[in-house]
Amino acid sequence: MDYEKEINVNTKVQDSIFCDLFGRKKYMFEMYQCLHPEDTKTRMEDLVQITLKPIFSYDIYNDLGFLVNGKLIILVEAQSTWSDNIVVRMFLYLAATLENYIRKNKINLYRGKTKLPNAELYVIYTGTKKDVPQSLSISKDFFNGQYPGYDLTVRIIRSRNKNDIIMQYVSFCTIFKDFCDSYDKEEAINLTIKTCKNKNILKDYIEQHENEVKSAMSIIFDQEFITETIIYNERKEAYEEGLAKGMAEGIEQGIEQGKIISVIDLYKKQAVSLKDAAILLEVSEKEFLALVDSSAK
Protein backbone atom coordinates (compact mmCIF):
# COMPACT_ATOMS: atom_id res chain seq x y z
CA MET A 1 0.00 0.00 0.00
CA ASP A 2 1.29 3.48 -0.85
CA TYR A 3 2.68 5.24 2.19
CA GLU A 4 0.81 8.49 1.54
CA LYS A 5 -2.52 6.68 1.73
CA GLU A 6 -1.56 5.28 5.12
CA ILE A 7 -0.67 8.61 6.71
CA ASN A 8 -2.64 9.70 9.76
CA VAL A 9 -1.93 12.76 11.84
CA ASN A 10 0.79 11.77 14.29
CA THR A 11 -0.22 12.77 17.80
CA LYS A 12 3.17 11.91 19.31
CA VAL A 13 4.22 15.49 20.02
CA GLN A 14 3.86 18.88 18.47
CA ASP A 15 6.02 17.80 15.51
CA SER A 16 3.08 15.81 14.07
CA ILE A 17 2.69 18.25 11.17
CA PHE A 18 6.36 17.76 10.34
CA CYS A 19 5.89 13.98 10.17
CA ASP A 20 2.82 14.30 8.00
CA LEU A 21 4.28 16.97 5.70
CA PHE A 22 7.65 15.38 5.01
CA GLY A 23 6.28 11.87 5.13
CA ARG A 24 4.69 12.70 1.78
CA LYS A 25 7.05 11.92 -1.10
CA LYS A 26 6.61 15.29 -2.82
CA TYR A 27 7.75 17.31 0.19
CA MET A 28 10.37 14.77 1.18
CA PHE A 29 11.93 15.26 -2.24
CA GLU A 30 11.75 19.04 -1.87
CA MET A 31 13.60 18.71 1.44
CA TYR A 32 16.28 16.59 -0.21
CA GLN A 33 16.70 19.23 -2.93
CA CYS A 34 17.17 21.86 -0.20
CA LEU A 35 19.83 19.79 1.49
CA HIS A 36 21.56 18.81 -1.77
CA PRO A 37 20.91 21.46 -4.43
CA GLU A 38 23.99 20.26 -6.31
CA ASP A 39 22.33 16.92 -7.06
CA THR A 40 20.37 17.41 -10.28
CA LYS A 41 20.15 13.74 -11.21
CA THR A 42 18.19 12.24 -8.30
CA ARG A 43 14.44 11.96 -8.90
CA MET A 44 11.55 11.64 -6.48
CA GLU A 45 11.24 7.92 -7.19
CA ASP A 46 14.86 7.46 -6.05
CA LEU A 47 13.83 8.23 -2.46
CA VAL A 48 12.66 5.41 -0.21
CA GLN A 49 10.99 6.23 3.09
CA ILE A 50 12.67 4.39 6.01
CA THR A 51 11.31 6.25 9.03
CA LEU A 52 11.33 4.01 12.09
CA LYS A 53 7.78 3.06 13.05
CA PRO A 54 6.82 1.89 16.55
CA ILE A 55 5.25 -1.52 16.98
CA PHE A 56 5.32 -1.41 20.77
CA SER A 57 5.19 1.70 22.96
CA TYR A 58 8.82 1.29 24.02
CA ASP A 59 10.19 0.93 20.47
CA ILE A 60 12.64 3.43 19.02
CA TYR A 61 11.04 5.60 16.36
CA ASN A 62 11.98 8.88 14.75
CA ASP A 63 10.42 11.75 12.78
CA LEU A 64 11.79 11.16 9.31
CA GLY A 65 14.23 8.88 7.55
CA PHE A 66 14.75 8.22 3.86
CA LEU A 67 17.22 6.42 1.65
CA VAL A 68 18.53 8.11 -1.50
CA ASN A 69 19.52 5.88 -4.42
CA GLY A 70 20.35 3.15 -1.92
CA LYS A 71 23.54 5.06 -1.06
CA LEU A 72 22.60 7.81 1.40
CA ILE A 73 20.56 7.64 4.59
CA ILE A 74 19.09 10.97 5.70
CA LEU A 75 17.55 11.24 9.17
CA VAL A 76 15.78 14.44 10.18
CA GLU A 77 14.22 15.35 13.52
CA ALA A 78 12.00 18.36 14.27
CA GLN A 79 12.53 19.97 17.68
CA SER A 80 10.60 22.82 19.25
CA THR A 81 12.25 22.42 22.67
CA TRP A 82 16.00 22.16 22.88
CA SER A 83 18.08 19.37 24.39
CA ASP A 84 21.66 18.44 23.59
CA ASN A 85 20.56 14.84 24.08
CA ILE A 86 19.06 14.92 20.59
CA VAL A 87 22.46 13.84 19.26
CA VAL A 88 22.34 10.74 21.48
CA ARG A 89 18.83 9.93 20.27
CA MET A 90 19.98 10.37 16.67
CA PHE A 91 22.80 7.94 17.39
CA LEU A 92 20.21 5.35 18.40
CA TYR A 93 17.97 6.16 15.41
CA LEU A 94 20.88 5.64 13.03
CA ALA A 95 21.85 2.36 14.66
CA ALA A 96 18.26 1.07 14.42
CA THR A 97 17.96 2.28 10.83
CA LEU A 98 21.20 0.54 9.83
CA GLU A 99 20.05 -2.65 11.54
CA ASN A 100 16.85 -2.57 9.47
CA TYR A 101 18.88 -1.90 6.34
CA ILE A 102 21.18 -4.85 7.05
CA ARG A 103 18.27 -7.18 7.71
CA LYS A 104 16.31 -6.09 4.66
CA ASN A 105 19.29 -6.49 2.35
CA LYS A 106 20.36 -9.76 4.05
CA ILE A 107 23.87 -8.48 4.57
CA ASN A 108 26.30 -10.94 6.16
CA LEU A 109 28.37 -9.08 8.74
CA TYR A 110 30.70 -12.03 9.28
CA ARG A 111 32.16 -12.27 5.77
CA GLY A 112 34.01 -9.83 3.59
CA LYS A 113 33.78 -6.08 3.94
CA THR A 114 30.26 -4.73 4.23
CA LYS A 115 29.39 -1.68 2.17
CA LEU A 116 26.95 0.58 4.00
CA PRO A 117 25.23 3.74 2.79
CA ASN A 118 26.55 7.08 3.95
CA ALA A 119 24.47 8.92 6.55
CA GLU A 120 23.53 12.55 7.18
CA LEU A 121 21.75 13.64 10.35
CA TYR A 122 19.80 16.86 10.75
CA VAL A 123 17.68 18.60 13.37
CA ILE A 124 15.26 21.33 12.33
CA TYR A 125 14.85 23.55 15.38
CA THR A 126 11.79 25.80 15.66
CA GLY A 127 12.10 26.94 19.28
CA THR A 128 13.12 30.29 20.77
CA LYS A 129 16.44 29.40 22.40
CA LYS A 130 19.09 31.75 20.99
CA ASP A 131 22.40 30.00 21.63
CA VAL A 132 21.70 26.84 19.67
CA PRO A 133 24.86 25.39 18.07
CA GLN A 134 25.19 24.79 14.34
CA SER A 135 26.05 21.16 15.04
CA LEU A 136 26.37 18.64 17.84
CA SER A 137 28.94 15.88 18.16
CA ILE A 138 28.78 13.06 20.70
CA SER A 139 32.57 12.82 20.83
CA LYS A 140 33.12 16.57 21.14
CA ASP A 141 30.11 17.73 23.14
CA PHE A 142 29.78 14.78 25.52
CA PHE A 143 33.37 13.53 25.88
CA ASN A 144 35.46 16.62 25.03
CA GLY A 145 36.85 14.78 22.02
CA GLN A 146 38.61 12.25 24.24
CA TYR A 147 36.66 9.25 22.98
CA PRO A 148 36.57 9.21 19.17
CA GLY A 149 34.72 5.89 19.32
CA TYR A 150 31.58 8.04 19.52
CA ASP A 151 32.07 9.73 16.18
CA LEU A 152 28.70 11.15 15.13
CA THR A 153 27.70 14.71 14.23
CA VAL A 154 24.25 16.21 13.80
CA ARG A 155 23.73 19.42 11.86
CA ILE A 156 21.24 21.90 13.35
CA ILE A 157 19.01 23.92 11.02
CA ARG A 158 17.08 26.84 12.46
CA SER A 159 17.10 29.50 9.76
CA ARG A 160 17.91 29.79 6.08
CA ASN A 161 18.04 32.70 3.68
CA LYS A 162 15.57 31.02 1.37
CA ASN A 163 11.84 30.45 1.23
CA ASP A 164 12.34 26.74 0.66
CA ILE A 165 10.21 23.96 2.12
CA ILE A 166 12.35 23.73 5.27
CA MET A 167 12.06 27.43 6.05
CA GLN A 168 8.36 27.35 5.24
CA TYR A 169 7.92 24.70 7.92
CA VAL A 170 9.94 26.78 10.41
CA SER A 171 7.88 29.88 9.53
CA PHE A 172 4.64 27.96 9.92
CA CYS A 173 5.66 26.86 13.43
CA THR A 174 6.72 30.38 14.40
CA ILE A 175 3.49 31.96 13.15
CA PHE A 176 1.34 29.36 14.90
CA LYS A 177 3.22 29.79 18.19
CA ASP A 178 2.85 33.57 18.05
CA PHE A 179 -0.91 33.30 17.50
CA CYS A 180 -1.22 30.67 20.23
CA ASP A 181 0.34 33.12 22.68
CA SER A 182 -2.29 35.77 21.88
CA TYR A 183 -5.52 34.04 20.88
CA ASP A 184 -7.74 31.14 21.82
CA LYS A 185 -7.44 27.86 19.96
CA GLU A 186 -9.90 28.41 17.13
CA GLU A 187 -8.67 31.93 16.38
CA ALA A 188 -5.02 30.87 16.52
CA ILE A 189 -5.61 28.02 14.07
CA ASN A 190 -7.69 30.09 11.62
CA LEU A 191 -5.30 33.05 11.70
CA THR A 192 -2.31 30.76 11.12
CA ILE A 193 -4.00 29.08 8.15
CA LYS A 194 -5.00 32.42 6.64
CA THR A 195 -1.60 34.04 7.19
CA CYS A 196 0.32 31.11 5.75
CA LYS A 197 -1.87 30.98 2.66
CA ASN A 198 -1.44 34.72 2.09
CA LYS A 199 2.33 34.48 2.53
CA ASN A 200 2.63 31.32 0.41
CA ILE A 201 3.93 29.32 3.37
CA LEU A 202 3.13 25.62 2.87
CA LYS A 203 0.16 26.88 0.86
CA ASP A 204 -0.27 23.83 -1.38
CA TYR A 205 0.07 21.42 1.52
CA ILE A 206 -2.43 23.35 3.67
CA GLU A 207 -4.98 23.68 0.87
CA GLN A 208 -4.79 19.97 0.01
CA HIS A 209 -4.89 18.73 3.60
CA GLU A 210 -6.52 21.55 5.54
CA ASN A 211 -8.74 19.37 7.73
CA GLU A 212 -5.83 17.16 8.77
CA VAL A 213 -3.63 20.20 9.42
CA LYS A 214 -6.31 21.86 11.56
CA SER A 215 -6.81 18.65 13.50
CA ALA A 216 -3.08 18.39 14.19
CA MET A 217 -2.92 22.06 15.19
CA SER A 218 -5.80 21.54 17.60
CA ILE A 219 -3.92 18.68 19.26
CA ILE A 220 -0.76 20.77 19.40
CA PHE A 221 -2.60 23.69 21.00
CA ASP A 222 -4.20 21.44 23.64
CA GLN A 223 -0.90 19.72 24.31
CA GLU A 224 0.87 23.05 24.78
CA PHE A 225 -1.87 24.21 27.13
CA ILE A 226 -1.66 21.04 29.20
CA THR A 227 2.13 21.22 29.31
CA GLU A 228 2.14 24.88 30.32
CA THR A 229 -0.53 24.23 32.95
CA ILE A 230 1.47 21.40 34.46
CA ILE A 231 4.64 23.51 34.48
CA TYR A 232 2.75 26.47 35.96
CA ASN A 233 1.21 24.33 38.69
CA GLU A 234 4.55 22.72 39.48
CA ARG A 235 6.21 26.13 39.71
CA LYS A 236 3.32 27.52 41.76
CA GLU A 237 3.47 24.55 44.12
CA ALA A 238 7.23 24.92 44.46
CA TYR A 239 6.84 28.67 45.05
CA GLU A 240 4.16 28.19 47.68
CA GLU A 241 6.18 25.47 49.34
CA GLY A 242 9.21 27.72 49.35
CA LEU A 243 7.14 30.65 50.62
CA ALA A 244 5.66 28.57 53.44
CA LYS A 245 9.10 27.30 54.32
CA GLY A 246 10.46 30.83 54.24
CA MET A 247 7.65 32.10 56.47
CA ALA A 248 8.21 29.24 58.90
CA GLU A 249 11.93 29.95 58.96
CA GLY A 250 11.21 33.65 59.35
CA ILE A 251 8.88 33.05 62.27
CA GLU A 252 11.41 30.74 63.85
CA GLN A 253 14.15 33.30 63.34
CA GLY A 254 11.88 36.03 64.75
CA ILE A 255 11.15 34.00 67.85
CA GLU A 256 14.84 33.30 68.30
CA GLN A 257 15.73 36.97 67.85
CA GLY A 258 13.06 38.02 70.33
CA LYS A 259 14.39 35.53 72.83
CA ILE A 260 17.92 36.94 72.49
CA ILE A 261 16.72 40.52 72.95
CA SER A 262 14.68 39.56 76.04
CA VAL A 263 17.59 37.74 77.72
CA ILE A 264 19.99 40.59 76.96
CA ASP A 265 17.47 43.02 78.43
CA LEU A 266 17.14 40.90 81.60
CA TYR A 267 20.94 40.72 81.89
CA LYS A 268 21.30 44.49 81.56
CA LYS A 269 18.69 44.96 84.28
CA GLN A 270 20.67 42.50 86.38
CA ALA A 271 17.64 40.22 86.57
CA VAL A 272 19.80 37.28 85.48
CA SER A 273 23.49 36.55 85.89
CA LEU A 274 25.95 36.19 83.02
CA LYS A 275 26.11 32.47 83.59
CA ASP A 276 22.31 32.05 83.60
CA ALA A 277 21.89 34.26 80.51
CA ALA A 278 24.38 32.15 78.59
CA ILE A 279 22.58 28.98 79.68
CA LEU A 280 19.21 30.37 78.55
CA LEU A 281 20.54 31.04 75.04
CA GLU A 282 22.66 27.86 74.94
CA VAL A 283 25.87 29.76 74.20
CA SER A 284 29.12 30.33 76.06
CA GLU A 285 29.51 33.35 78.34
CA LYS A 286 31.96 34.84 75.84
CA GLU A 287 29.50 34.40 72.96
CA PHE A 288 26.73 35.95 75.06
CA LEU A 289 28.84 39.03 75.84
CA ALA A 290 29.49 39.37 72.08
CA LEU A 291 25.72 39.40 71.52
CA VAL A 292 25.37 42.09 74.19
CA ASP A 293 28.03 44.22 72.51
CA SER A 294 26.42 43.69 69.09
CA SER A 295 22.99 44.78 70.37
CA ALA A 296 24.44 48.01 71.74
CA LYS A 297 25.73 49.12 68.30
C-alpha positions as CSV (number, residue, x, y, z in Angstrom):
1,M,0.0,0.0,0.0
2,D,1.3,3.5,-0.9
3,Y,2.7,5.2,2.2
4,E,0.8,8.5,1.5
5,K,-2.5,6.7,1.7
6,E,-1.6,5.3,5.1
7,I,-0.7,8.6,6.7
8,N,-2.6,9.7,9.8
9,V,-1.9,12.8,11.8
10,N,0.8,11.8,14.3
11,T,-0.2,12.8,17.8
12,K,3.2,11.9,19.3
13,V,4.2,15.5,20.0
14,Q,3.9,18.9,18.5
15,D,6.0,17.8,15.5
16,S,3.1,15.8,14.1
17,I,2.7,18.2,11.2
18,F,6.4,17.8,10.3
19,C,5.9,14.0,10.2
20,D,2.8,14.3,8.0
21,L,4.3,17.0,5.7
22,F,7.7,15.4,5.0
23,G,6.3,11.9,5.1
24,R,4.7,12.7,1.8
25,K,7.1,11.9,-1.1
26,K,6.6,15.3,-2.8
27,Y,7.7,17.3,0.2
28,M,10.4,14.8,1.2
29,F,11.9,15.3,-2.2
30,E,11.8,19.0,-1.9
31,M,13.6,18.7,1.4
32,Y,16.3,16.6,-0.2
33,Q,16.7,19.2,-2.9
34,C,17.2,21.9,-0.2
35,L,19.8,19.8,1.5
36,H,21.6,18.8,-1.8
37,P,20.9,21.5,-4.4
38,E,24.0,20.3,-6.3
39,D,22.3,16.9,-7.1
40,T,20.4,17.4,-10.3
41,K,20.2,13.7,-11.2
42,T,18.2,12.2,-8.3
43,R,14.4,12.0,-8.9
44,M,11.6,11.6,-6.5
45,E,11.2,7.9,-7.2
46,D,14.9,7.5,-6.0
47,L,13.8,8.2,-2.5
48,V,12.7,5.4,-0.2
49,Q,11.0,6.2,3.1
50,I,12.7,4.4,6.0
51,T,11.3,6.2,9.0
52,L,11.3,4.0,12.1
53,K,7.8,3.1,13.0
54,P,6.8,1.9,16.5
55,I,5.2,-1.5,17.0
56,F,5.3,-1.4,20.8
57,S,5.2,1.7,23.0
58,Y,8.8,1.3,24.0
59,D,10.2,0.9,20.5
60,I,12.6,3.4,19.0
61,Y,11.0,5.6,16.4
62,N,12.0,8.9,14.8
63,D,10.4,11.8,12.8
64,L,11.8,11.2,9.3
65,G,14.2,8.9,7.5
66,F,14.8,8.2,3.9
67,L,17.2,6.4,1.6
68,V,18.5,8.1,-1.5
69,N,19.5,5.9,-4.4
70,G,20.4,3.2,-1.9
71,K,23.5,5.1,-1.1
72,L,22.6,7.8,1.4
73,I,20.6,7.6,4.6
74,I,19.1,11.0,5.7
75,L,17.5,11.2,9.2
76,V,15.8,14.4,10.2
77,E,14.2,15.4,13.5
78,A,12.0,18.4,14.3
79,Q,12.5,20.0,17.7
80,S,10.6,22.8,19.3
81,T,12.3,22.4,22.7
82,W,16.0,22.2,22.9
83,S,18.1,19.4,24.4
84,D,21.7,18.4,23.6
85,N,20.6,14.8,24.1
86,I,19.1,14.9,20.6
87,V,22.5,13.8,19.3
88,V,22.3,10.7,21.5
89,R,18.8,9.9,20.3
90,M,20.0,10.4,16.7
91,F,22.8,7.9,17.4
92,L,20.2,5.3,18.4
93,Y,18.0,6.2,15.4
94,L,20.9,5.6,13.0
95,A,21.8,2.4,14.7
96,A,18.3,1.1,14.4
97,T,18.0,2.3,10.8
98,L,21.2,0.5,9.8
99,E,20.1,-2.6,11.5
100,N,16.9,-2.6,9.5
101,Y,18.9,-1.9,6.3
102,I,21.2,-4.9,7.0
103,R,18.3,-7.2,7.7
104,K,16.3,-6.1,4.7
105,N,19.3,-6.5,2.3
106,K,20.4,-9.8,4.0
107,I,23.9,-8.5,4.6
108,N,26.3,-10.9,6.2
109,L,28.4,-9.1,8.7
110,Y,30.7,-12.0,9.3
111,R,32.2,-12.3,5.8
112,G,34.0,-9.8,3.6
113,K,33.8,-6.1,3.9
114,T,30.3,-4.7,4.2
115,K,29.4,-1.7,2.2
116,L,26.9,0.6,4.0
117,P,25.2,3.7,2.8
118,N,26.5,7.1,3.9
119,A,24.5,8.9,6.6
120,E,23.5,12.5,7.2
121,L,21.8,13.6,10.4
122,Y,19.8,16.9,10.8
123,V,17.7,18.6,13.4
124,I,15.3,21.3,12.3
125,Y,14.9,23.6,15.4
126,T,11.8,25.8,15.7
127,G,12.1,26.9,19.3
128,T,13.1,30.3,20.8
129,K,16.4,29.4,22.4
130,K,19.1,31.7,21.0
131,D,22.4,30.0,21.6
132,V,21.7,26.8,19.7
133,P,24.9,25.4,18.1
134,Q,25.2,24.8,14.3
135,S,26.1,21.2,15.0
136,L,26.4,18.6,17.8
137,S,28.9,15.9,18.2
138,I,28.8,13.1,20.7
139,S,32.6,12.8,20.8
140,K,33.1,16.6,21.1
141,D,30.1,17.7,23.1
142,F,29.8,14.8,25.5
143,F,33.4,13.5,25.9
144,N,35.5,16.6,25.0
145,G,36.8,14.8,22.0
146,Q,38.6,12.2,24.2
147,Y,36.7,9.2,23.0
148,P,36.6,9.2,19.2
149,G,34.7,5.9,19.3
150,Y,31.6,8.0,19.5
151,D,32.1,9.7,16.2
152,L,28.7,11.2,15.1
153,T,27.7,14.7,14.2
154,V,24.3,16.2,13.8
155,R,23.7,19.4,11.9
156,I,21.2,21.9,13.3
157,I,19.0,23.9,11.0
158,R,17.1,26.8,12.5
159,S,17.1,29.5,9.8
160,R,17.9,29.8,6.1
161,N,18.0,32.7,3.7
162,K,15.6,31.0,1.4
163,N,11.8,30.5,1.2
164,D,12.3,26.7,0.7
165,I,10.2,24.0,2.1
166,I,12.4,23.7,5.3
167,M,12.1,27.4,6.1
168,Q,8.4,27.4,5.2
169,Y,7.9,24.7,7.9
170,V,9.9,26.8,10.4
171,S,7.9,29.9,9.5
172,F,4.6,28.0,9.9
173,C,5.7,26.9,13.4
174,T,6.7,30.4,14.4
175,I,3.5,32.0,13.2
176,F,1.3,29.4,14.9
177,K,3.2,29.8,18.2
178,D,2.8,33.6,18.0
179,F,-0.9,33.3,17.5
180,C,-1.2,30.7,20.2
181,D,0.3,33.1,22.7
182,S,-2.3,35.8,21.9
183,Y,-5.5,34.0,20.9
184,D,-7.7,31.1,21.8
185,K,-7.4,27.9,20.0
186,E,-9.9,28.4,17.1
187,E,-8.7,31.9,16.4
188,A,-5.0,30.9,16.5
189,I,-5.6,28.0,14.1
190,N,-7.7,30.1,11.6
191,L,-5.3,33.0,11.7
192,T,-2.3,30.8,11.1
193,I,-4.0,29.1,8.1
194,K,-5.0,32.4,6.6
195,T,-1.6,34.0,7.2
196,C,0.3,31.1,5.8
197,K,-1.9,31.0,2.7
198,N,-1.4,34.7,2.1
199,K,2.3,34.5,2.5
200,N,2.6,31.3,0.4
201,I,3.9,29.3,3.4
202,L,3.1,25.6,2.9
203,K,0.2,26.9,0.9
204,D,-0.3,23.8,-1.4
205,Y,0.1,21.4,1.5
206,I,-2.4,23.4,3.7
207,E,-5.0,23.7,0.9
208,Q,-4.8,20.0,0.0
209,H,-4.9,18.7,3.6
210,E,-6.5,21.6,5.5
211,N,-8.7,19.4,7.7
212,E,-5.8,17.2,8.8
213,V,-3.6,20.2,9.4
214,K,-6.3,21.9,11.6
215,S,-6.8,18.7,13.5
216,A,-3.1,18.4,14.2
217,M,-2.9,22.1,15.2
218,S,-5.8,21.5,17.6
219,I,-3.9,18.7,19.3
220,I,-0.8,20.8,19.4
221,F,-2.6,23.7,21.0
222,D,-4.2,21.4,23.6
223,Q,-0.9,19.7,24.3
224,E,0.9,23.0,24.8
225,F,-1.9,24.2,27.1
226,I,-1.7,21.0,29.2
227,T,2.1,21.2,29.3
228,E,2.1,24.9,30.3
229,T,-0.5,24.2,32.9
230,I,1.5,21.4,34.5
231,I,4.6,23.5,34.5
232,Y,2.8,26.5,36.0
233,N,1.2,24.3,38.7
234,E,4.5,22.7,39.5
235,R,6.2,26.1,39.7
236,K,3.3,27.5,41.8
237,E,3.5,24.6,44.1
238,A,7.2,24.9,44.5
239,Y,6.8,28.7,45.1
240,E,4.2,28.2,47.7
241,E,6.2,25.5,49.3
242,G,9.2,27.7,49.4
243,L,7.1,30.7,50.6
244,A,5.7,28.6,53.4
245,K,9.1,27.3,54.3
246,G,10.5,30.8,54.2
247,M,7.7,32.1,56.5
248,A,8.2,29.2,58.9
249,E,11.9,30.0,59.0
250,G,11.2,33.7,59.4
251,I,8.9,33.0,62.3
252,E,11.4,30.7,63.8
253,Q,14.1,33.3,63.3
254,G,11.9,36.0,64.7
255,I,11.1,34.0,67.8
256,E,14.8,33.3,68.3
257,Q,15.7,37.0,67.9
258,G,13.1,38.0,70.3
259,K,14.4,35.5,72.8
260,I,17.9,36.9,72.5
261,I,16.7,40.5,73.0
262,S,14.7,39.6,76.0
263,V,17.6,37.7,77.7
264,I,20.0,40.6,77.0
265,D,17.5,43.0,78.4
266,L,17.1,40.9,81.6
267,Y,20.9,40.7,81.9
268,K,21.3,44.5,81.6
269,K,18.7,45.0,84.3
270,Q,20.7,42.5,86.4
271,A,17.6,40.2,86.6
272,V,19.8,37.3,85.5
273,S,23.5,36.5,85.9
274,L,26.0,36.2,83.0
275,K,26.1,32.5,83.6
276,D,22.3,32.1,83.6
277,A,21.9,34.3,80.5
278,A,24.4,32.1,78.6
279,I,22.6,29.0,79.7
280,L,19.2,30.4,78.6
281,L,20.5,31.0,75.0
282,E,22.7,27.9,74.9
283,V,25.9,29.8,74.2
284,S,29.1,30.3,76.1
285,E,29.5,33.3,78.3
286,K,32.0,34.8,75.8
287,E,29.5,34.4,73.0
288,F,26.7,35.9,75.1
289,L,28.8,39.0,75.8
290,A,29.5,39.4,72.1
291,L,25.7,39.4,71.5
292,V,25.4,42.1,74.2
293,D,28.0,44.2,72.5
294,S,26.4,43.7,69.1
295,S,23.0,44.8,70.4
296,A,24.4,48.0,71.7
297,K,25.7,49.1,68.3
